[in-house]
Amino acid sequence: MPSQANSPGSQFSAEARTGNANRGSPRSSTLADAAVQTAGIDDQSRLVAAIVLAFSVDPAARWTYPAPENYLKHFPDLVRIFGGPAVERGTAHFIGDAQAAALWLAPGVQPDEDALMGHFQRTLPEEDQDTLFAVFERMGQYHPDEPHWYLPLIGVNPAQQGKGYGSALLKHAIRLCDEDGTLAYLESSNPKNIPLYQRHGFQVLGTIQVGNSPPITPMLRRAG
């Protein structure tokens, strides 16, 4: 799923690579960074709520579920499918009372594609599914072949924007990527967020747009 970081709407431990479950614990290099916490299973519901709130005006999320009732009914399950592995593996992070959250997937970890497609088949009109599936197919083509951390979901509470929470979550993750020499990859679903990601070293790989879908921008960051 595309990312929503600093406009309404898109870190981790390296446990999957090193076996260190505490690798993603917050460090104290700055006040903002020290506020980053690693989520546990008990935090899942509030992280899902944070992402749902953040993506409420996201172009891609609301293109998928334009009706408010459908969005509130179905998007939370999509977040669980897409970002659930991050919570389960200790690679989800948040700030404060889940005022901002980032759900990272470690190298080799992927969402359950069957569950994802099944969710869309159950919740979207059949005439809309082909376009959405084509978008996801093209998203998959941009994923690096090399081991990489994938950020499917990042969001900041619209009432808490402008406080640097999105940047703090990104910095927390990027430092670990740099230490391990690992790529980081995301898709930006809101053009307004692209400059934020670029400031943190992500480069635009292209643009994905199918039919009447909003543009999705795949972005890659090489370790510094």
C-alpha positions as CSV (number, residue, x, y, z in Angstrom):
1,M,0.0,0.0,0.0
2,P,1.2,3.5,-0.7
3,S,2.6,5.7,2.0
4,Q,1.1,8.8,3.6
5,A,3.6,10.6,5.9
6,N,3.1,14.3,6.4
7,S,-0.1,15.2,4.6
8,P,-3.3,13.7,6.0
9,G,-3.6,10.2,5.4
10,S,1.3,7.3,4.1
11,Q,11.5,1.9,13.0
12,F,12.1,-1.3,12.7
13,S,14.2,-3.9,14.4
14,A,16.4,-6.0,12.2
15,E,15.2,-9.1,13.9
16,A,14.5,-11.0,10.7
17,R,18.1,-10.5,9.7
18,T,20.1,-10.6,13.0
19,G,17.8,-12.3,15.5
20,N,17.9,-9.2,17.7
21,A,14.3,-8.5,18.7
22,N,15.3,-5.2,20.4
23,R,17.2,-3.7,17.5
24,G,14.4,-1.4,16.7
25,S,14.1,0.1,20.2
26,P,14.3,3.9,20.3
27,R,17.6,5.6,20.7
28,S,18.3,8.9,22.2
29,S,20.2,10.8,19.5
30,T,17.5,13.5,19.4
31,L,14.3,14.3,21.3
32,A,12.1,13.5,18.3
33,D,13.9,10.2,17.7
34,A,13.7,9.2,21.3
35,A,9.9,9.4,21.1
36,V,9.8,6.6,18.5
37,Q,8.5,3.4,20.1
38,T,8.4,-0.2,18.8
39,A,4.9,-1.6,18.7
40,G,3.8,-4.9,20.2
41,I,0.8,-7.0,19.4
42,D,-1.3,-5.1,22.0
43,D,-0.7,-1.9,20.1
44,Q,-2.1,-3.2,16.8
45,S,-5.6,-1.7,17.2
46,R,-4.4,1.8,17.9
47,L,-1.9,1.7,15.1
48,V,-4.6,0.6,12.7
49,A,-6.8,3.4,13.9
50,A,-3.9,5.9,13.4
51,I,-3.3,4.8,9.8
52,V,-7.0,4.8,9.0
53,L,-7.3,8.4,10.3
54,A,-4.2,9.5,8.5
55,F,-5.3,8.0,5.1
56,S,-8.8,9.5,5.3
57,V,-8.0,12.0,2.6
58,D,-5.3,10.0,0.8
59,P,-5.9,10.0,-3.0
60,A,-5.3,6.3,-3.5
61,A,-7.2,5.1,-0.4
62,R,-10.2,7.2,-1.2
63,W,-10.2,6.3,-4.9
64,T,-10.4,2.7,-3.7
65,Y,-13.1,3.4,-1.1
66,P,-14.7,6.8,-2.0
67,A,-17.8,6.3,0.1
68,P,-17.1,7.2,3.8
69,E,-19.0,4.3,5.2
70,N,-17.2,1.8,2.9
71,Y,-13.8,3.4,3.8
72,L,-14.4,3.1,7.5
73,K,-15.8,-0.4,7.2
74,H,-13.2,-1.9,4.9
75,F,-9.9,0.1,5.1
76,P,-9.0,-1.1,8.6
77,D,-8.9,-4.7,7.4
78,L,-6.7,-3.7,4.5
79,V,-4.3,-2.1,7.0
80,R,-4.2,-5.3,9.0
81,I,-3.5,-7.4,5.9
82,F,-0.9,-5.0,4.6
83,G,0.8,-4.0,7.8
84,G,0.0,-6.8,10.2
85,P,3.3,-8.6,9.6
86,A,5.1,-5.5,10.8
87,V,3.3,-5.6,14.2
88,E,3.8,-9.3,14.5
89,R,7.6,-9.1,13.8
90,G,8.4,-6.0,15.8
91,T,9.0,-3.8,12.8
92,A,6.1,-1.3,13.4
93,H,6.8,2.0,15.1
94,F,4.8,4.9,16.5
95,I,5.1,8.2,18.3
96,G,3.1,9.3,21.4
97,D,-0.3,7.8,21.7
98,A,-0.1,6.5,18.1
99,Q,-0.2,10.1,16.8
100,A,2.0,8.8,14.0
101,A,2.9,5.2,12.9
102,A,5.1,3.5,10.4
103,L,4.6,-0.2,9.5
104,W,7.8,-1.6,7.9
105,L,8.2,-5.0,6.4
106,A,11.7,-6.6,6.8
107,P,13.6,-8.1,3.8
108,G,11.8,-11.3,2.7
109,V,8.6,-10.4,4.5
110,Q,5.5,-9.8,2.3
111,P,1.8,-9.2,2.9
112,D,-0.5,-12.2,2.3
113,E,-1.3,-11.7,-1.3
114,D,-4.2,-14.2,-1.3
115,A,-5.8,-12.4,1.7
116,L,-5.2,-9.0,0.0
117,M,-6.8,-10.0,-3.3
118,G,-9.6,-11.8,-1.5
119,H,-10.3,-8.6,0.5
120,F,-10.6,-6.5,-2.6
121,Q,-12.8,-9.1,-4.3
122,R,-15.2,-9.0,-1.3
123,T,-15.3,-5.3,-0.8
124,L,-15.1,-3.7,-4.3
125,P,-17.5,-3.8,-7.3
126,E,-16.3,-6.3,-9.9
127,E,-15.9,-3.5,-12.5
128,D,-13.3,-1.7,-10.3
129,Q,-11.2,-4.7,-9.5
130,D,-9.3,-5.0,-12.8
131,T,-7.9,-1.5,-12.6
132,L,-6.9,-1.9,-8.9
133,F,-5.2,-5.3,-9.6
134,A,-3.3,-3.7,-12.5
135,V,-2.1,-1.0,-10.2
136,F,-0.8,-3.6,-7.7
137,E,0.8,-5.6,-10.5
138,R,2.8,-2.6,-11.6
139,M,3.7,-1.8,-8.0
140,G,5.2,-5.2,-7.7
141,Q,7.3,-4.7,-10.8
142,Y,9.1,-1.8,-9.1
143,H,10.1,-3.7,-5.9
144,P,13.8,-4.2,-5.9
145,D,15.2,-7.7,-6.5
146,E,17.8,-7.1,-3.8
147,P,16.9,-7.5,-0.1
148,H,15.1,-4.4,1.1
149,W,12.9,-2.9,3.8
150,Y,9.5,-2.1,2.5
151,L,7.3,0.7,3.9
152,P,3.7,0.0,2.9
153,L,2.1,2.3,5.4
154,I,3.2,5.5,7.2
155,G,0.8,8.1,8.5
156,V,0.5,11.1,10.9
157,N,-2.7,12.1,12.6
158,P,-4.0,15.2,10.6
159,A,-4.3,17.1,13.9
160,Q,-0.6,16.5,14.7
161,Q,1.0,17.4,11.5
162,G,3.8,19.9,11.2
163,K,5.5,18.5,14.3
164,G,8.1,16.4,12.5
165,Y,6.6,13.1,13.4
166,G,6.8,11.7,9.9
167,S,10.5,12.7,9.6
168,A,11.3,11.2,13.0
169,L,9.8,7.9,12.0
170,L,11.7,7.9,8.7
171,K,15.0,8.9,10.4
172,H,14.6,6.1,13.0
173,A,14.3,3.5,10.2
174,I,16.9,5.0,7.8
175,R,19.6,5.0,10.4
176,L,19.2,1.2,10.7
177,C,19.1,0.7,7.0
178,D,22.4,2.6,6.7
179,E,24.0,0.5,9.5
180,D,23.0,-2.7,7.7
181,G,23.7,-1.4,4.2
182,T,20.1,-2.3,3.2
183,L,17.8,-0.7,0.6
184,A,14.5,1.0,1.6
185,Y,11.5,1.1,-0.7
186,L,8.1,2.7,-0.6
187,E,5.3,3.9,-2.8
188,S,4.0,7.4,-2.3
189,S,0.3,7.7,-2.9
190,N,0.2,11.4,-2.4
191,P,2.4,13.7,-4.6
192,K,2.6,16.2,-1.7
193,N,4.7,13.7,0.3
194,I,7.4,13.1,-2.4
195,P,9.6,16.1,-1.3
196,L,9.6,14.7,2.3
197,Y,10.8,11.3,1.1
198,Q,13.4,12.9,-1.2
199,R,14.8,14.9,1.8
200,H,15.4,11.5,3.4
201,G,17.3,10.1,0.4
202,F,14.5,8.4,-1.5
203,Q,14.6,8.7,-5.3
204,V,11.7,8.5,-7.7
205,L,11.7,5.4,-9.8
206,G,8.7,6.2,-12.0
207,T,4.9,6.8,-11.9
208,I,2.1,4.2,-11.8
209,Q,-1.3,5.2,-13.2
210,V,-3.9,2.9,-14.7
211,G,-7.2,4.2,-16.0
212,N,-8.7,6.7,-13.6
213,S,-6.4,5.7,-10.7
214,P,-4.4,8.5,-9.0
215,P,-0.7,8.4,-9.5
216,I,1.4,6.2,-7.3
217,T,5.1,7.0,-7.1
218,P,7.6,4.2,-6.3
219,M,10.7,5.4,-4.5
220,L,14.0,3.8,-3.5
221,R,16.7,4.7,-1.1
222,R,20.1,3.2,-1.1
223,A,22.0,3.0,2.1
224,G,24.3,5.9,2.9
